[in-house]
C-alpha cells in the first residue's frame, strides 16, 4: 500500500502546483500618467490594482494584498487597452493585387492561420479588442474569435460580423458574368428583397455574430431603404447593432433613415450629414488612414511620390474629421487595415491614430476614439476601453508621456494586459 500512498501524494502535490501556477494573479500598476478615457483627461501618479481578470481599485497610495506583483511604470503612460473597431484580419491584399485574389488563392485554413498571426500583432501593438467587419469568408471570423476565447491562441478580444450583407453585386467588380455570383457568395450574403434581408440577419444571429455589417452601395447596386429597414429591425429585435459601409455622402442617407447604429468610412460627408448623425446618435468610424500608410503603399508598389503632395492629399479628410469632432459626432477609431504594407498589421492600425493626430486632434481626443467611444459602439461601456473599478483588466502601457510625445510613445509599447493576463512585455536592453 505504501507505493500507492506515495503515488497519491505525488499526484496531489502536482495538482496543487498546477493550481498555484494557474491561479489568478494580483498586480499593482504604478502609472506616471494614467489616461482617464471617460473624462478624457490625463492623471498623474496613479495606481491600478488588478485582481484576476478585473480592475478592483484605482487611485493613489492603495492598500494592497500580500503577494501582489508590483509593476512600476512611473515614467510611462497607462491607457485602457486600445480598440480597433474596423479590421479585416482574415484577409490581405497585395498592393498590386485585387481583393478577390485573396479569396480565390487562399484556403479557409490558410486565412485562419494567417489571421492568428495578424491577431497577435494587434496585441503587441497595444490593442486588446478589435471589431472585424467582413471580408472573412463564411464566418471564418467567428472561428477565430472562438479560438481566442477558448485560449487556443493568443489575440485581442474579437467582435465579429460574419459575411457582409449586400445587394447582388457585392464589392467584386470586373468579374466575368459566369463567375460573378458564385465568387461573390464566397464572401458576402447577397439579399434580394425584404424577406430575404430578414432571413440573412437571422442566419447571422444563429452563427453567433456580434454585429451586423451591411453594404449600402456595392459597385453598381444599393440595398433598398426597405431592405435596410428590415435588416435593422430584425437585428435590433435581437439586441444586435448594425453598422454600414458608406463611403460617399449620397449613399448614406437611406441607411440613416433605416436606423443604423454606425457608419464606416464617410470620406466626403457633408456637414448636414454629420448633424443628422448627431441627432440620431449614430457613431462614425472614419477609416482615413495616414501619411505614413500612404508612403508605405507607394514604396511597396515601387511608385514615385512626393511627401508634400501626399500630405496635401489628406487635407480634405483631415478637415472632415475636425468638422465631425466640432459638430459633436461620436468618433470611433477604425483602421480598415488589410493591405500588405510590409509592417505588422497592428502597427498599420496604429498609423490610423497618427492620422487622427495629424489632423489636429489632441492626444486625449485620439485615444478616446480608440477606448471609451469604441466601447460604447461595441456595447461594452464600462467593461472595456476604460480603467475603473470592476472593468475588465485590459491595459496598455506606453513608454514616456503620450500626451506630449504622441507618435514616439504610441509606438513604444512596454506592456499589454488582457483580462488580467500579461500577453506582451518588452524586454529591456541590457
N, C-alpha and C positions, 0 to 999 in steps of 0.2 A: 504493500500500500504506500510505502514511502515515495517510490518514484512517481506515483500518481499525484500525491500531495505536492511534490516538488514541481510537477508539470503545471498543476493548477495555480500554484504560487507564481510561477514564471509568467503564465498567461495573464494572471491578474495584474502583475506589475507592468506587463506590456500594455494592457488596456488602460491602466492608469496613466502610463506615459503618453499614450496616444491622446487621451482626454486632455492632459495638460498641454500637449502640443497644439491641439485644435481648439482649446477653449478661447473664448473672446478675450482680446487684449484691451488694456486701458492705456490711453495716450494723453499726455498733456502737451499741446502745441503752443509754444510761445511765439507770438507774431509781432514783429517790429511794426507792421501795419496790417490791419485787417480791413478788407473791403466788405462793408455792410450793404448788400445789394438791394434790400427793401428800401432803405433810406438814401441810397446812392451817395454814401459818404465813406471816407477812409478814417479809421480809428487807430490811434497809436497804442502800442504796448498792451496788447490784449492776450488773453489766454483762452484756449478752447479745450475742454475736457471731452474726450471721446471714449465711450464705454460700449464695447461690442460694435454694433452697426449704427449707433446713434450718437449724436452730439448731445451731451447731458447738461453742460454749463458753458457759458461764455461770459467773460468779464476780466477782472483784474484780481490778483492775489487769491486765486481759487484754492479751496481746501481739496486736497487730492487723496485718493485711497492709497493704501500700501501697494507696492509693486507696479506703480504707474510708470510707464516709459516716458521720459521727458524728451521732447523733440524741440530743440531750441533754434528758432529761426528769427532771432532778433534783428537780423539785417535783411529780412526778406518781407515780401508781401504775400499774405494768405488770402485766398479768394475761395468762394464756393467752386466746386468742380465745374468747368466750363461745359456749355451745351451747344452743339451744332444742330440746328433744327431743320437743316436741309442737306442731307447726304445721299450718296448713291454708292455705298461701299461694296455692292455686288457687281459693279460694272467699272470698266476702264476704257477710255477712248484714247487712241494714239493721236498725236497732233496732226498727222497726215492721214488719219483714218476716218471712219464713219461710225456712228453709234451702233448701227446694225451689225457691224463687223464682230463686235464682242459677243453678240447673241449667237451668231452663226458659227463662230470659230472656237468657242469655248463651251465645254460641257457644264452642266449644273454643278458637278463635283468640283471642277476647277474653279468656278466662280465662288463657291462657298469657301474653299480652302484659301483662295486669294483674299476673300473678304475677311478671313481671320487675321491675316497679316495687316490689312488696312485698319481693322478694328483696333489692333494692338498699337498702331502708330497714333491713333487718337488718344489712347491712354497716355502714351509717352509725351504727347503734346499738351496734356493738361485737361483734356475733355473726358468727363465721366459719364456723359449721356449724349446720345445722338438720336435724331429722328430721320429714319431712312424712308425716302419717298419715291419708291418705284424704280423702274429700270433694274429690276431684280428677279426677272423670270416669273414663274408662277409660284410665289410665296417662298422663294429662297431666303428672303429677309426674315420670315417667321422662323425658318430652320436655324439661321444664325443667331437670332435673338434667343431662341430656346437653348441653344448650345451654351451661350454665355450665361444665361440664368441658371443653368444646371451645373455650371462650373467645369464644363468640358474644356473650355478655352477661356482665356482672359480677354476682356474687351469692355467697352463702355456699356452702360445700360442702353438698350435699344428700344425705340418706339417705331413701329413699322406700319406701312400702309398696304402691303401686298401690291398686286399689279395695278397700275394707274387705270382708272375708269375713263374711257374715251369714246368719242364718236368713231365712225367707221375707219377713218384714216390714220389715227394714232399720230406718231411723230416720225415714222419711217417714210420719207419721201423718195421718189425716183425709182422705186422697185418695179420690176416687170409685173404686169397685171396678174399673171398666173401665180406669182409668189407673194403678192402684197398681203392678202388676207391671212394666209397661213403663217407668214412671218410676223405680222403684227400681233396675232393671237399668242405668240410665244411670250410677249412682254406686257401686253395690255389686256384689259377686259373691255371689249367692244360692246357698246349698248345700242339698242335700236328700239326707241320708244320708252314710254313711261313705265310700263310694267316690267320691261327688261332692266331698266335702271334700278328699280326697287329690288329686283332679284339679284342684281350684281352686288348691291350693298349687303344683302343677306348672305350671299356666298362669302364675302369678305369677313363678315362677323363670325360665321361658322368656322372660318380658318383663323380666328382669334387675332385679327389685326387691332392696332391701337388707334388708328386714324384712317380716314378715307381721303385719298388724293384723286382729284378729278382734273381733266384737261379741258379747259374752257374752249380751246381752239387748237385743232391739230394743224396739219399742213394746209387744208382747204376747208374742212367742215367743223363747225362748232357743235357742242352739245346744246340742245334747245333749252329755253328757260324752263319749260315743263319737265324736261328730263332732270335738270339740275335741282329743281324744287323737290322732285320725287326722291332724288339721292339724299338731299339734306334732311328732308322729313324722316326718311327711313333711318338714317344714321342717328339723328337726334332722338328718335324714339328709343334707340338703344344706347343712348348716352355716349355717343362717339362723335368727335368733331370732324368737320370737313374742311380741307384746305384745297385751294385751286391754283393750278398753273395758269398764270395770266401775264404775259409779257408786255402787251400793249394796252393802252387806255381803253380803246373802244371795245375790246373783247371782255372786259371785266364786269361790265355793269349788270348783265343778266345774272352773273354769279353773285354779285352783291344783293340784287333783288331776290335771289333764291335763298339767301340767308346763310351763306358760307361763314365759317369762323375765321378763316385766314386766307391771305393772298400771297403767293410766291412770285418773285421776280419784280414785276412792276417797273420796267425800265423807263417808261415815258408817261407816267401817270400825271394827270393834271391836278392842280390844287383842289378843284371841286371834288375830285375823286377821293383825295385824302380826307377832305371834310366829311364826305359821306361815310367813309370808313370809320372815322372817329364817332360819328353819330350812332352807328350801328355796332360799335365795339368790336370791329374787325382788326385783328393784328396783321402786321406786314413783315414779310421776310424778304428784304432786299438782297438778292444774290449778286451784288455789284462788283465783286472782285477787287483787284488792286493793281497798282502799277507793277508790283513785284510779280504777280501771277502773269501779267501780260508780257513782261520782259522774258520770263522763263519760257513762255509759249513760243515767242519769236526765236529764242535760242534753240529750243528743241526742234523747231521746224526749219532751222537754218535760214531764217528770213532776216533781212536787214531791218533795222528800226532806229529811230531817233528818240532818245529818252524824253526830250521836251515835248515831242509830238504825242508820245504815249500818255504823258501826264495830261496834255490838253484833251485827249480823247475821253478822259474820266471826268472832266469838269461838269458835264451835264448831269451825270448820275450823282455826283457829289452834291450838286445843287439840289437835286430831288431829295436826297437823303436829309440834308439840312432842313428843307422845307417840311418834310414829313415830321421831323422832330419838333420843329417850331409849331406845327399845327396840332400837335398832341397825339400823333399816331403812336400806337404801341409797336415799337420796332423790335424784331426778334432776329437774332443772328442766324444766318444760314449761308453756307459756303457754296453749295451746288458743285462741290469739287468732284470731278470724275475724269478729268484729263490726266494723262501721264506727263507730269512736268519735271520728272527726274528728281523729285524730293519726296519725303514721306507724306502720305495723304493727310495726316494730322497737321503737319506744318503748312500744307497748302490751305487747309481750312483756317488756320490762324492768319493767313495772309488777308482773308476777308476782314478780320478785325483791324488789321493795319489799314485797309482801305477805308473803313469807317472813321478811323482816327485821322487819316489824311484828309478826309472830307471836312474835318473841323470839329468832330465830336470829341469831347473831353474823355480822358481815360475812364472815368467812372461811368459816363454815358455808354461807352463801348462795352464795358464789362457788364453793364445791366442788361444789354440786349442778349448777352450770352449766358445770363444767370437768371435773375428774377423774372424778366419779361418772358424768357423762354419757358420757365417753369409753369407760368400761367397758361401759355399756349398749349403745353403738354398735359394740362390738367393735373399738375403735381405741385401746385402752390403750397409753400411751407414744408414741402418734403425734400425737394432738391432745389438747386440754384440759390440757396440761402444758408447762412451759418447762424443757426439759432437752436435753442433748446428743443429737443425731440425731432429735429430734422435728420435726414439720413447723413451719415458721416462721409459725404462726398466733398473732398477738399483738395485744392491745388495750391502749391507754394512756388513762388517765382523769386529768383534772386534779385535783391535790390528793391528800389522804390518804383513800382509800376505806374504810380500816379505821375511821377516826374520823368521817368525814362521808359516810356511805354514799350517801344519796339525792342529795346535791349533786354528789358526784364521779361517781356512776354515770351521770348524765345530762349530763356534760360530757366527751364523747369527744374526744380530741385526735388519735389516730391508730389506724388499723386496718390490719393487715398479714395477708395470707393467702398461704401458700406463698411467703413472702419478697417479695411484691409489695405495695406500699402502695396500698390501694384507697380509703382515706379519710384525709384530713388536714384538720384545721380551719384556718381562715385567721385568724391573729391580727389583732385590731383595731389600726389604725394611729393 
